[in-house]
Amino acid sequence: MSVLASVVVCTVLMLVSTTADQIDRKQGPCIMPPFPAHGSYLSSPKSSPGDQLENAVLNITCDADYHLVGERTVTCISDWWSDDMPECLPFCKAGKKSWVVGCDSGASQCVITPSNLPSLGHRTLSQNQNCGTVGPITDRIIAGGYQAVLYDAPWHAGLYTKATMPYMQICGGTLIARDVVVTAAHCFSTDGSTPSAANYAIAVGKIYRPWNNDHDKQAQKSDVKEIRIPPRYLGSVGNFQDDIALVIVAKKFDYTEAVTPACVSFDRKFDEEQLQEGKYGKVFGWGLTGENAKSSQVLLVADVPYVDIRKCIKESPVSFRTSITSDKFCAGYTNGTAVCRGDSGGGLMFSKMVKGKERFFLRGIVSTSPSTENACNIFAWAAFTHILKHEGFLKTVVGSKEEAPVPVDVVHTPVSSGGQLRPV
C-alpha cells in the first residue's frame, strides 16, 4: 500500500479535549429574522420571519443590482447563530471618468480613476501582478507525492511557536499580503480563546522545516504582531466552524521569486468552477508521511481531488459529520493518501491559466479530519475552511491596507470507525 509522503497538514495539537459543557450555550428556539433589505432568504426547514424553530439553515440572496456582504449561509442551533445576517448593498456604477466607492479611512467617499484599477470584474485580493505564480515544475515523485523545490509554493508560510529553542513549526499558512498570513484558528486555540501574538513567529521562502537551516538561502522571518480570529469561533464546541485566523507580522516581507502571495478571488462563479468533482488542488506542508510516521523535514506537496459535499457527509464517519460545517468543503482520498497532523492551516490551491500564465488561487484552509488510534488517519477525507465564506473577515484586514489590491482578470470556462473529532 502506497502512503503519500507529501501528506500535509495538522497541528501538533493532538485530540481535542474541550467538551461542550465547558462553554455555556444559549438554549431556546431560533427566531427567524426579518428578510434583509433588498434581499430574501430560503430556510430549511421552510419558515417565515418571526417563526420559531429548534434548528435552521438560511441561504440568503440579494435582488438584482445588489451584492451580498457577509456570509451567504447562516445556521442556527438552539438560538446560537453561526454568524450575523449579511447585508445587500448596491453595486457601484462606473462613470466615464471615475468610480465613487466607500472608504474605511474616515472620509465620506473616495474617487478612483479608471486608470487606477485594470478591472473590477472579479473581486480578487493580491498585492502584486505576480500573485499565485510559481517557477518551472520538474518530476519529483516520492511515494505518491512530490518533494517541493524553492519556487513551487512561494506563498507557503510556516507558523512557529517560541515555546522551544530553536522555534518549532506547528502549522502552515498562506501569504496573502506582505504582512498577512491566513491559517487555521485551531493552530492557536481549540476553545475560542486568542493567545498572545508574542508567542509565535512566521517564516516564508522556506523548504526545510527547522527554523534555522543553512540551505534556506531565501527565507524571510518575522515575529507576529497580531492574531485575529472570528468572534464566533468556539473550537471543538462549535465543531470548528470559522476555523480561520489572520496573522499580521511585525516586519513586512519582501516579494521575491521565493516569496509571492497567493491569489484570492471572491468571485462565486469562478469559485464554483474550480471546486467541482474532477478538479485537483495542491496542498503543501511538513506533515506526517504515514500512519505512525514522523513529520517531513522537507516541504512536500500533494495533489488532492475535490469531493462532492453530499458524498463527503454521507460516507464520512458519523462522528466526523458534525465538523463538516456550513463554511467547509471536502477534499482528499480514502485509499491511503491523506492529509495528516503536522501542518494544519496550510492552503489548498487550485490553478487557472490567466492570460497565458498559470496562477494558483487559495480556496481552502486545512481544518479537520476524522480521528484514529494512529497518529494519522490515511483513509479519510479532510474538511477545509472555505475562503469564499469568509470574504468579509479577510477584507477587514487586507481590504483596509495601504497597498490597494490589484484585481486579476479571470476567463471562465463552462462550467472506518468513528473517533473523536480532531484538527488535522
MOUR-V847473 format. One record per backbone hydrogen bond with DSSP energy under -1.0 kcal/mol. NH is the residue of the N-H (numbers start at 1). CO is the residue of the C=O. If there is no record, write none. Layout:
BEGIN
nh: {NH/NH}
co: {CO/CO}
END
This chain:
BEGIN
nh: {7/22/23/30/32/39/40/42/44/50/51/53/56/57/58/59/60/61/63/66/67/69/74/76/77/78/80/82/87/89/91/95/99/101/110/112/116/124/125/131/132/133/135/142/145/146/147/148/152/156/157/158/159/160/161/162/168/170/171/172/173/174/175/176/177/180/181/182/183/187/188/189/199/200/201/202/203/204/209/216/217/219/220/222/224/225/226/228/233/236/237/239/240/241/244/245/246/247/248/249/250/253/256/260/262/263/264/266/271/272/273/274/275/276/279/281/282/283/285/288/296/299/300/301/302/304/306/307/312/313/314/315/316/320/321/323/324/325/328/329/331/332/336/340/344/345/346/348/349/350/352/354/357/359/360/361/362/363/364/365/366/367/368/369/376/382/383/384/385/386/387/390/391/394/395/397/398/401/406/422/424}
co: {4/19/20/53/51/36/61/59/57/32/48/30/76/44/74/42/72/40/38/63/89/87/58/56/80/54/77/75/69/67/65/98/112/110/101/99/113/122/264/128/261/130/151/145/142/301/140/299/149/153/173/203/171/201/168/199/161/159/159/344/157/182/155/180/180/177/247/174/245/184/185/185/196/197/160/222/158/220/297/213/215/216/204/202/200/248/248/246/230/190/234/236/235/238/242/183/228/181/226/179/223/178/259/154/175/360/125/123/267/268/269/270/271/274/276/304/349/302/300/341/287/207/285/146/283/281/279/330/308/309/310/311/312/317/317/320/321/323/325/384/382/305/378/8/10/366/343/364/282/361/359/357/354/352/132/350/263/348/348/385/346/383/383/422/291/331/368/329/365/327/363/387/388/390/391/394/394/398/126/369/367}
END
